[in-house]
Amino acid sequence: MRAVGYVVAGLGMLLLLAVLPLYLASGLMVPMWAVVVLLMVWVVLFVLGIRWFARHPYRVLVLPFAAAAIWFAAIYAGEIFLDWTA
């Protein structure tokens, strides 16, 4: 059963890496300070995934979805409230 947990955690970390290009490409739509903040959020989620890898492997699978939701919410809020445009 432990091997399944490692596979699930590994999948979560790979999906988290797949979300990284969204954060890196944000510079096309948002100011540099927002890109730095978004990348800091992604790094925090990545470190959390590393810490949870062995202890709570099934929680790691939630992180990429949380990262995508945070990115989408930040871009949308910036567009609505701060007039960010591509």
Biopython code that builds the backbone (N, CA, C, O; Angstrom):
import numpy as np
from Bio.PDB.StructureBuilder import StructureBuilder

atoms = [
    (1, "MET", "N", (0.815, -1.194, 0.000)),
    (1, "MET", "CA", (0.000, 0.000, 0.000)),
    (1, "MET", "C", (0.860, 1.260, 0.000)),
    (1, "MET", "O", (0.454, 2.290, -0.537)),
    (2, "ARG", "N", (2.031, 1.180, 0.594)),
    (2, "ARG", "CA", (2.907, 2.338, 0.663)),
    (2, "ARG", "C", (3.407, 2.748, -0.717)),
    (2, "ARG", "O", (3.609, 3.934, -0.979)),
    (3, "ALA", "N", (3.608, 1.775, -1.596)),
    (3, "ALA", "CA", (4.068, 2.075, -2.950)),
    (3, "ALA", "C", (3.018, 2.871, -3.715)),
    (3, "ALA", "O", (3.361, 3.756, -4.500)),
    (4, "VAL", "N", (1.750, 2.568, -3.495)),
    (4, "VAL", "CA", (0.675, 3.318, -4.151)),
    (4, "VAL", "C", (0.707, 4.773, -3.706)),
    (4, "VAL", "O", (0.501, 5.677, -4.515)),
    (5, "GLY", "N", (0.961, 4.997, -2.443)),
    (5, "GLY", "CA", (1.061, 6.364, -1.935)),
    (5, "GLY", "C", (2.195, 7.136, -2.597)),
    (5, "GLY", "O", (2.047, 8.312, -2.929)),
    (6, "TYR", "N", (3.322, 6.471, -2.784)),
    (6, "TYR", "CA", (4.449, 7.135, -3.452)),
    (6, "TYR", "C", (4.135, 7.440, -4.913)),
    (6, "TYR", "O", (4.549, 8.475, -5.435)),
    (7, "VAL", "N", (3.420, 6.560, -5.563)),
    (7, "VAL", "CA", (3.035, 6.807, -6.954)),
    (7, "VAL", "C", (2.083, 7.998, -7.029)),
    (7, "VAL", "O", (2.223, 8.855, -7.901)),
    (8, "VAL", "N", (1.124, 8.048, -6.123)),
    (8, "VAL", "CA", (0.172, 9.160, -6.096)),
    (8, "VAL", "C", (0.895, 10.476, -5.799)),
    (8, "VAL", "O", (0.630, 11.491, -6.442)),
    (9, "ALA", "N", (1.800, 10.456, -4.834)),
    (9, "ALA", "CA", (2.559, 11.664, -4.501)),
    (9, "ALA", "C", (3.442, 12.079, -5.673)),
    (9, "ALA", "O", (3.559, 13.268, -5.968)),
    (10, "GLY", "N", (4.060, 11.118, -6.337)),
    (10, "GLY", "CA", (4.882, 11.430, -7.507)),
    (10, "GLY", "C", (4.057, 12.044, -8.624)),
    (10, "GLY", "O", (4.507, 12.980, -9.285)),
    (11, "LEU", "N", (2.855, 11.530, -8.843)),
    (11, "LEU", "CA", (1.963, 12.100, -9.838)),
    (11, "LEU", "C", (1.587, 13.532, -9.466)),
    (11, "LEU", "O", (1.539, 14.410, -10.328)),
    (12, "GLY", "N", (1.323, 13.763, -8.193)),
    (12, "GLY", "CA", (1.003, 15.115, -7.742)),
    (12, "GLY", "C", (2.149, 16.082, -7.980)),
    (12, "GLY", "O", (1.926, 17.217, -8.403)),
    (13, "MET", "N", (3.369, 15.646, -7.712)),
    (13, "MET", "CA", (4.529, 16.517, -7.931)),
    (13, "MET", "C", (4.747, 16.777, -9.429)),
    (13, "MET", "O", (5.107, 17.888, -9.819)),
    (14, "LEU", "N", (4.531, 15.761, -10.259)),
    (14, "LEU", "CA", (4.658, 15.963, -11.710)),
    (14, "LEU", "C", (3.604, 16.935, -12.226)),
    (14, "LEU", "O", (3.893, 17.789, -13.065)),
    (15, "LEU", "N", (2.391, 16.800, -11.723)),
    (15, "LEU", "CA", (1.340, 17.738, -12.123)),
    (15, "LEU", "C", (1.632, 19.148, -11.619)),
    (15, "LEU", "O", (1.311, 20.128, -12.291)),
    (16, "LEU", "N", (2.233, 19.251, -10.453)),
    (16, "LEU", "CA", (2.623, 20.566, -9.939)),
    (16, "LEU", "C", (3.686, 21.195, -10.834)),
    (16, "LEU", "O", (3.663, 22.402, -11.075)),
    (17, "LEU", "N", (4.604, 20.390, -11.321)),
    (17, "LEU", "CA", (5.595, 20.886, -12.280)),
    (17, "LEU", "C", (4.937, 21.282, -13.596)),
    (17, "LEU", "O", (5.403, 22.202, -14.268)),
    (18, "ALA", "N", (3.867, 20.604, -13.968)),
    (18, "ALA", "CA", (3.151, 20.941, -15.200)),
    (18, "ALA", "C", (2.441, 22.282, -15.091)),
    (18, "ALA", "O", (2.186, 22.926, -16.109)),
    (19, "VAL", "N", (2.119, 22.709, -13.886)),
    (19, "VAL", "CA", (1.456, 23.998, -13.680)),
    (19, "VAL", "C", (2.468, 25.152, -13.726)),
    (19, "VAL", "O", (2.092, 26.300, -13.965)),
    (20, "LEU", "N", (3.728, 24.849, -13.498)),
    (20, "LEU", "CA", (4.764, 25.891, -13.453)),
    (20, "LEU", "C", (4.791, 26.782, -14.698)),
    (20, "LEU", "O", (4.959, 27.991, -14.542)),
    (21, "PRO", "N", (4.639, 26.269, -15.916)),
    (21, "PRO", "CA", (4.645, 27.179, -17.077)),
    (21, "PRO", "C", (3.571, 28.263, -17.030)),
    (21, "PRO", "O", (3.777, 29.358, -17.553)),
    (22, "LEU", "N", (2.432, 27.972, -16.412)),
    (22, "LEU", "CA", (1.420, 29.022, -16.249)),
    (22, "LEU", "C", (1.972, 30.176, -15.421)),
    (22, "LEU", "O", (1.780, 31.345, -15.754)),
    (23, "TYR", "N", (2.649, 29.834, -14.353)),
    (23, "TYR", "CA", (3.210, 30.847, -13.473)),
    (23, "TYR", "C", (4.330, 31.612, -14.175)),
    (23, "TYR", "O", (4.436, 32.829, -14.029)),
    (24, "LEU", "N", (5.164, 30.907, -14.934)),
    (24, "LEU", "CA", (6.276, 31.561, -15.618)),
    (24, "LEU", "C", (5.804, 32.447, -16.761)),
    (24, "LEU", "O", (6.400, 33.494, -17.017)),
    (25, "ALA", "N", (4.752, 32.047, -17.445)),
    (25, "ALA", "CA", (4.244, 32.822, -18.574)),
    (25, "ALA", "C", (3.355, 33.983, -18.134)),
    (25, "ALA", "O", (2.874, 34.744, -18.973)),
    (26, "SER", "N", (3.136, 34.123, -16.856)),
    (26, "SER", "CA", (2.284, 35.202, -16.358)),
    (26, "SER", "C", (2.855, 36.576, -16.653)),
    (26, "SER", "O", (2.120, 37.563, -16.658)),
    (27, "GLY", "N", (4.150, 36.652, -16.899)),
    (27, "GLY", "CA", (4.776, 37.935, -17.203)),
    (27, "GLY", "C", (4.226, 38.589, -18.449)),
    (27, "GLY", "O", (4.425, 39.786, -18.656)),
    (28, "LEU", "N", (3.541, 37.832, -19.281)),
    (28, "LEU", "CA", (2.920, 38.400, -20.473)),
    (28, "LEU", "C", (1.650, 39.155, -20.139)),
    (28, "LEU", "O", (1.184, 39.965, -20.940)),
    (29, "MET", "N", (1.074, 38.902, -18.955)),
    (29, "MET", "CA", (-0.210, 39.503, -18.603)),
    (29, "MET", "C", (-0.160, 40.396, -17.370)),
    (29, "MET", "O", (-0.987, 41.295, -17.220)),
    (30, "VAL", "N", (0.794, 40.158, -16.497)),
    (30, "VAL", "CA", (0.789, 40.847, -15.211)),
    (30, "VAL", "C", (2.115, 41.574, -15.001)),
    (30, "VAL", "O", (3.105, 41.253, -15.659)),
    (31, "PRO", "N", (2.147, 42.546, -14.094)),
    (31, "PRO", "CA", (3.418, 43.226, -13.801)),
    (31, "PRO", "C", (4.416, 42.289, -13.112)),
    (31, "PRO", "O", (4.041, 41.245, -12.577)),
    (32, "MET", "N", (5.663, 42.675, -13.137)),
    (32, "MET", "CA", (6.734, 41.812, -12.620)),
    (32, "MET", "C", (6.548, 41.497, -11.140)),
    (32, "MET", "O", (6.848, 40.381, -10.715)),
    (33, "TRP", "N", (6.062, 42.446, -10.344)),
    (33, "TRP", "CA", (5.893, 42.174, -8.925)),
    (33, "TRP", "C", (4.875, 41.055, -8.712)),
    (33, "TRP", "O", (5.011, 40.260, -7.782)),
    (34, "ALA", "N", (3.864, 40.992, -9.566)),
    (34, "ALA", "CA", (2.867, 39.938, -9.436)),
    (34, "ALA", "C", (3.443, 38.586, -9.848)),
    (34, "ALA", "O", (3.097, 37.559, -9.263)),
    (35, "VAL", "N", (4.318, 38.582, -10.847)),
    (35, "VAL", "CA", (4.974, 37.336, -11.246)),
    (35, "VAL", "C", (5.821, 36.810, -10.100)),
    (35, "VAL", "O", (5.822, 35.611, -9.825)),
    (36, "VAL", "N", (6.535, 37.693, -9.438)),
    (36, "VAL", "CA", (7.371, 37.273, -8.307)),
    (36, "VAL", "C", (6.508, 36.698, -7.185)),
    (36, "VAL", "O", (6.852, 35.671, -6.602)),
    (37, "VAL", "N", (5.399, 37.351, -6.885)),
    (37, "VAL", "CA", (4.503, 36.854, -5.839)),
    (37, "VAL", "C", (3.922, 35.501, -6.231)),
    (37, "VAL", "O", (3.865, 34.589, -5.407)),
    (38, "LEU", "N", (3.492, 35.364, -7.476)),
    (38, "LEU", "CA", (2.943, 34.089, -7.929)),
    (38, "LEU", "C", (3.988, 32.978, -7.870)),
    (38, "LEU", "O", (3.677, 31.858, -7.465)),
    (39, "LEU", "N", (5.211, 33.275, -8.266)),
    (39, "LEU", "CA", (6.267, 32.260, -8.197)),
    (39, "LEU", "C", (6.592, 31.892, -6.757)),
    (39, "LEU", "O", (6.908, 30.738, -6.470)),
    (40, "MET", "N", (6.520, 32.848, -5.860)),
    (40, "MET", "CA", (6.738, 32.537, -4.449)),
    (40, "MET", "C", (5.641, 31.608, -3.927)),
    (40, "MET", "O", (5.918, 30.700, -3.144)),
    (41, "VAL", "N", (4.409, 31.830, -4.354)),
    (41, "VAL", "CA", (3.304, 30.947, -3.969)),
    (41, "VAL", "C", (3.548, 29.544, -4.507)),
    (41, "VAL", "O", (3.335, 28.561, -3.798)),
    (42, "TRP", "N", (3.998, 29.443, -5.768)),
    (42, "TRP", "CA", (4.270, 28.127, -6.351)),
    (42, "TRP", "C", (5.388, 27.412, -5.593)),
    (42, "TRP", "O", (5.300, 26.209, -5.349)),
    (43, "VAL", "N", (6.433, 28.143, -5.222)),
    (43, "VAL", "CA", (7.542, 27.537, -4.478)),
    (43, "VAL", "C", (7.056, 27.031, -3.118)),
    (43, "VAL", "O", (7.460, 25.954, -2.680)),
    (44, "VAL", "N", (6.207, 27.790, -2.459)),
    (44, "VAL", "CA", (5.652, 27.346, -1.176)),
    (44, "VAL", "C", (4.857, 26.057, -1.365)),
    (44, "VAL", "O", (4.975, 25.135, -0.558)),
    (45, "LEU", "N", (4.054, 25.984, -2.416)),
    (45, "LEU", "CA", (3.296, 24.763, -2.681)),
    (45, "LEU", "C", (4.224, 23.591, -3.005)),
    (45, "LEU", "O", (3.955, 22.461, -2.596)),
    (46, "PHE", "N", (5.305, 23.847, -3.730)),
    (46, "PHE", "CA", (6.264, 22.799, -4.067)),
    (46, "PHE", "C", (6.960, 22.272, -2.812)),
    (46, "PHE", "O", (7.109, 21.061, -2.641)),
    (47, "VAL", "N", (7.380, 23.175, -1.943)),
    (47, "VAL", "CA", (8.021, 22.760, -0.690)),
    (47, "VAL", "C", (7.033, 21.988, 0.174)),
    (47, "VAL", "O", (7.403, 21.003, 0.813)),
    (48, "LEU", "N", (5.800, 22.423, 0.195)),
    (48, "LEU", "CA", (4.769, 21.694, 0.936)),
    (48, "LEU", "C", (4.596, 20.282, 0.363)),
    (48, "LEU", "O", (4.421, 19.323, 1.115)),
    (49, "GLY", "N", (4.645, 20.160, -0.954)),
    (49, "GLY", "CA", (4.562, 18.848, -1.584)),
    (49, "GLY", "C", (5.723, 17.957, -1.201)),
    (49, "GLY", "O", (5.541, 16.761, -0.973)),
    (50, "ILE", "N", (6.914, 18.527, -1.128)),
    (50, "ILE", "CA", (8.085, 17.754, -0.706)),
    (50, "ILE", "C", (7.922, 17.288, 0.737)),
    (50, "ILE", "O", (8.228, 16.142, 1.064)),
    (51, "ARG", "N", (7.444, 18.171, 1.587)),
    (51, "ARG", "CA", (7.271, 17.809, 3.001)),
    (51, "ARG", "C", (6.186, 16.753, 3.188)),
    (51, "ARG", "O", (6.305, 15.889, 4.056)),
    (52, "TRP", "N", (5.129, 16.819, 2.380)),
    (52, "TRP", "CA", (4.027, 15.876, 2.492)),
    (52, "TRP", "C", (4.299, 14.566, 1.769)),
    (52, "TRP", "O", (3.551, 13.607, 1.961)),
    (53, "PHE", "N", (5.330, 14.487, 0.952)),
    (53, "PHE", "CA", (5.550, 13.333, 0.077)),
    (53, "PHE", "C", (5.510, 12.008, 0.843)),
    (53, "PHE", "O", (4.825, 11.074, 0.427)),
    (54, "ALA", "N", (6.220, 11.924, 1.930)),
    (54, "ALA", "CA", (6.273, 10.661, 2.679)),
    (54, "ALA", "C", (5.187, 10.579, 3.747)),
    (54, "ALA", "O", (4.641, 9.504, 3.994)),
    (55, "ARG", "N", (4.872, 11.704, 4.381)),
    (55, "ARG", "CA", (3.919, 11.673, 5.491)),
    (55, "ARG", "C", (2.465, 11.583, 5.039)),
    (55, "ARG", "O", (1.689, 10.788, 5.568)),
    (56, "HIS", "N", (2.107, 12.402, 4.056)),
    (56, "HIS", "CA", (0.721, 12.479, 3.578)),
    (56, "HIS", "C", (0.710, 12.434, 2.051)),
    (56, "HIS", "O", (0.407, 13.445, 1.419)),
    (57, "PRO", "N", (1.027, 11.311, 1.452)),
    (57, "PRO", "CA", (1.189, 11.276, -0.006)),
    (57, "PRO", "C", (-0.083, 11.596, -0.788)),
    (57, "PRO", "O", (-0.002, 12.128, -1.895)),
    (58, "TYR", "N", (-1.239, 11.287, -0.241)),
    (58, "TYR", "CA", (-2.477, 11.546, -0.978)),
    (58, "TYR", "C", (-2.838, 13.026, -0.988)),
    (58, "TYR", "O", (-3.559, 13.473, -1.880)),
    (59, "ARG", "N", (-2.361, 13.784, -0.032)),
    (59, "ARG", "CA", (-2.597, 15.225, -0.011)),
    (59, "ARG", "C", (-1.822, 15.930, -1.120)),
    (59, "ARG", "O", (-2.241, 16.986, -1.596)),
    (60, "VAL", "N", (-0.706, 15.357, -1.529)),
    (60, "VAL", "CA", (0.129, 15.979, -2.564)),
    (60, "VAL", "C", (-0.649, 16.098, -3.867)),
    (60, "VAL", "O", (-0.418, 17.033, -4.634)),
    (61, "LEU", "N", (-1.549, 15.187, -4.129)),
    (61, "LEU", "CA", (-2.324, 15.212, -5.360)),
    (61, "LEU", "C", (-3.249, 16.422, -5.439)),
    (61, "LEU", "O", (-3.673, 16.794, -6.533)),
    (62, "VAL", "N", (-3.569, 17.036, -4.326)),
    (62, "VAL", "CA", (-4.432, 18.218, -4.308)),
    (62, "VAL", "C", (-3.658, 19.479, -4.706)),
    (62, "VAL", "O", (-4.248, 20.430, -5.217)),
    (63, "LEU", "N", (-2.361, 19.490, -4.478)),
    (63, "LEU", "CA", (-1.562, 20.702, -4.678)),
    (63, "LEU", "C", (-1.589, 21.256, -6.101)),
    (63, "LEU", "O", (-1.705, 22.472, -6.252)),
    (64, "PRO", "N", (-1.488, 20.440, -7.159)),
    (64, "PRO", "CA", (-1.532, 21.034, -8.495)),
    (64, "PRO", "C", (-2.862, 21.708, -8.810)),
    (64, "PRO", "O", (-2.906, 22.723, -9.504)),
    (65, "PHE", "N", (-3.937, 21.139, -8.297)),
    (65, "PHE", "CA", (-5.246, 21.752, -8.521)),
    (65, "PHE", "C", (-5.377, 23.048, -7.738)),
    (65, "PHE", "O", (-5.973, 24.015, -8.213)),
    (66, "ALA", "N", (-4.818, 23.060, -6.539)),
    (66, "ALA", "CA", (-4.799, 24.294, -5.750)),
    (66, "ALA", "C", (-3.934, 25.342, -6.445)),
    (66, "ALA", "O", (-4.300, 26.517, -6.480)),
    (67, "ALA", "N", (-2.800, 24.937, -6.994)),
    (67, "ALA", "CA", (-1.911, 25.877, -7.686)),
    (67, "ALA", "C", (-2.600, 26.468, -8.903)),
    (67, "ALA", "O", (-2.492, 27.670, -9.147)),
    (68, "ALA", "N", (-3.306, 25.649, -9.670)),
    (68, "ALA", "CA", (-4.021, 26.152, -10.844)),
    (68, "ALA", "C", (-5.146, 27.093, -10.432)),
    (68, "ALA", "O", (-5.367, 28.119, -11.076)),
    (69, "ALA", "N", (-5.852, 26.751, -9.371)),
    (69, "ALA", "CA", (-6.942, 27.605, -8.899)),
    (69, "ALA", "C", (-6.415, 28.939, -8.381)),
    (69, "ALA", "O", (-7.016, 29.982, -8.635)),
    (70, "ILE", "N", (-5.306, 28.915, -7.661)),
    (70, "ILE", "CA", (-4.704, 30.157, -7.153)),
    (70, "ILE", "C", (-4.250, 31.025, -8.314)),
    (70, "ILE", "O", (-4.469, 32.236, -8.303)),
    (71, "TRP", "N", (-3.614, 30.418, -9.322)),
    (71, "TRP", "CA", (-3.150, 31.184, -10.479)),
    (71, "TRP", "C", (-4.335, 31.818, -11.204)),
    (71, "TRP", "O", (-4.311, 33.008, -11.518)),
    (72, "PHE", "N", (-5.366, 31.026, -11.466)),
    (72, "PHE", "CA", (-6.534, 31.539, -12.168)),
    (72, "PHE", "C", (-7.201, 32.659, -11.378)),
    (72, "PHE", "O", (-7.571, 33.685, -11.951)),
    (73, "ALA", "N", (-7.359, 32.475, -10.075)),
    (73, "ALA", "CA", (-7.990, 33.498, -9.236)),
    (73, "ALA", "C", (-7.161, 34.777, -9.209)),
    (73, "ALA", "O", (-7.718, 35.874, -9.250)),
    (74, "ALA", "N", (-5.844, 34.653, -9.140)),
    (74, "ALA", "CA", (-4.991, 35.839, -9.109)),
    (74, "ALA", "C", (-5.064, 36.598, -10.424)),
    (74, "ALA", "O", (-5.166, 37.825, -10.425)),
    (75, "ILE", "N", (-5.013, 35.884, -11.541)),
    (75, "ILE", "CA", (-5.087, 36.538, -12.850)),
    (75, "ILE", "C", (-6.451, 37.185, -13.047)),
    (75, "ILE", "O", (-6.546, 38.312, -13.534)),
    (76, "TYR", "N", (-7.489, 36.483, -12.674)),
    (76, "TYR", "CA", (-8.842, 37.019, -12.826)),
    (76, "TYR", "C", (-9.060, 38.246, -11.936)),
    (76, "TYR", "O", (-9.626, 39.245, -12.378)),
    (77, "ALA", "N", (-8.613, 38.164, -10.689)),
    (77, "ALA", "CA", (-8.756, 39.301, -9.777)),
    (77, "ALA", "C", (-7.934, 40.487, -10.271)),
    (77, "ALA", "O", (-8.385, 41.628, -10.178)),
    (78, "GLY", "N", (-6.748, 40.238, -10.788)),
    (78, "GLY", "CA", (-5.939, 41.322, -11.330)),
    (78, "GLY", "C", (-6.586, 41.969, -12.534)),
    (78, "GLY", "O", (-6.501, 43.183, -12.720)),
    (79, "GLU", "N", (-7.239, 41.150, -13.360)),
    (79, "GLU", "CA", (-7.925, 41.694, -14.525)),
    (79, "GLU", "C", (-9.117, 42.553, -14.114)),
    (79, "GLU", "O", (-9.346, 43.619, -14.686)),
    (80, "ILE", "N", (-9.867, 42.092, -13.132)),
    (80, "ILE", "CA", (-11.064, 42.813, -12.695)),
    (80, "ILE", "C", (-10.706, 44.064, -11.892)),
    (80, "ILE", "O", (-11.217, 45.150, -12.168)),
    (81, "PHE", "N", (-9.825, 43.908, -10.896)),
    (81, "PHE", "CA", (-9.588, 44.998, -9.959)),
    (81, "PHE", "C", (-8.397, 45.879, -10.299)),
    (81, "PHE", "O", (-8.385, 47.057, -9.940)),
    (82, "LEU", "N", (-7.392, 45.333, -10.985)),
    (82, "LEU", "CA", (-6.169, 46.099, -11.255)),
    (82, "LEU", "C", (-5.980, 46.410, -12.737)),
    (82, "LEU", "O", (-4.974, 47.002, -13.126)),
    (83, "ASP", "N", (-6.939, 46.014, -13.558)),
    (83, "ASP", "CA", (-6.939, 46.312, -14.994)),
    (83, "ASP", "C", (-5.722, 45.731, -15.710)),
    (83, "ASP", "O", (-5.115, 46.386, -16.558)),
    (84, "TRP", "N", (-5.378, 44.497, -15.357)),
    (84, "TRP", "CA", (-4.304, 43.816, -16.080)),
    (84, "TRP", "C", (-4.875, 43.294, -17.389)),
    (84, "TRP", "O", (-5.971, 42.733, -17.417)),
    (85, "THR", "N", (-4.134, 43.479, -18.466)),
    (85, "THR", "CA", (-4.545, 42.964, -19.770)),
    (85, "THR", "C", (-3.368, 42.320, -20.464)),
    (85, "THR", "O", (-2.213, 42.629, -20.170)),
    (86, "ALA", "N", (-3.657, 41.442, -21.365)),
    (86, "ALA", "CA", (-2.591, 40.783, -22.126)),
    (86, "ALA", "C", (-2.131, 41.678, -23.263)),
    (86, "ALA", "O", (-1.238, 41.303, -24.023)),
]
sb = StructureBuilder()
sb.init_structure("model")
sb.init_model(0)
sb.init_chain("A")
sb.init_seg("    ")
for serial, (resi, resn, name, xyz) in enumerate(atoms, 1):
    if name == "N":
        sb.init_residue(resn, " ", resi, " ")
    sb.init_atom(name, np.array(xyz, "f"), 0.0, 1.0, " ", f" {name:<3s}", serial, name[0])
structure = sb.get_structure()
